[in-house]
């Protein structure tokens, strides 16, 4: 389907255009995942686990949230 055709369907008020998209190769630029390994002392891991359990989130999510918050705070993002 050409872009003009797609635009016309959208402009004509068909709000559910997702069925017309091929999402199998969709990506979100800048949000691709990249694995990193970080070694922490045992006390840090235990403290992270306690805080993650308190908040009801996995340890990895807590670390991601804290790092992202800090980068935003420092205006690195």
C-alpha positions in Angstrom: 0.0 0.0 0.0 1.3 3.4 -0.9 1.5 6.2 1.7 -1.2 8.2 0.0 -3.6 5.3 0.2 -2.8 4.8 3.9 -3.2 8.5 4.6 -6.6 8.5 2.9 -7.9 5.6 5.0 -6.7 7.4 8.1 -8.1 10.8 7.0 -11.5 9.1 6.2 -11.9 8.4 9.9 -10.9 4.7 10.0 -9.3 4.8 13.5 -8.2 1.2 13.7 -5.4 1.2 11.1 -3.1 -1.1 13.1 -4.5 -4.1 11.1 -3.0 -2.5 8.0 0.5 -2.4 9.4 3.2 -5.0 9.3 4.5 -4.9 12.9 6.8 -7.9 12.5 9.7 -5.7 11.7 8.7 -2.6 13.7 11.3 -1.0 16.0 11.6 2.0 18.3 14.7 3.8 17.4 16.9 4.7 20.4 15.1 2.2 22.6 16.9 -1.0 21.4 18.1 -3.1 24.3 21.8 -3.6 24.9 23.1 -5.9 27.6 25.7 -4.8 30.1 27.2 -6.6 33.0 28.0 -4.9 36.3 29.5 -6.4 39.4 28.2 -5.2 42.7 29.3 -6.1 46.2 27.0 -8.5 48.0 25.6 -5.8 50.3 24.6 -3.7 47.3 22.7 -6.6 45.7 21.0 -7.4 49.0 20.0 -3.8 49.5 18.7 -3.6 45.9 16.7 -6.8 46.5 15.1 -5.4 49.6 14.1 -2.2 47.9 12.9 -4.0 44.8 10.7 -6.3 47.0 9.4 -3.4 48.9 8.3 -1.7 45.7 7.1 -5.0 44.1 9.4 -4.8 41.1 12.2 -7.0 39.8 15.8 -6.0 40.7 16.6 -5.2 37.1 13.7 -2.9 36.8 14.7 -1.0 39.9 18.2 -0.5 38.6 16.9 0.7 35.2 14.6 3.1 36.8 17.2 4.6 39.1 19.8 4.9 36.4 17.3 6.5 34.0 16.1 8.9 36.7 19.7 9.9 37.5 20.6 10.5 33.9 17.5 12.7 33.5 18.5 14.6 36.6 22.0 15.2 35.3 20.4 16.2 31.9 22.5 13.5 30.1 19.5 12.2 28.3 
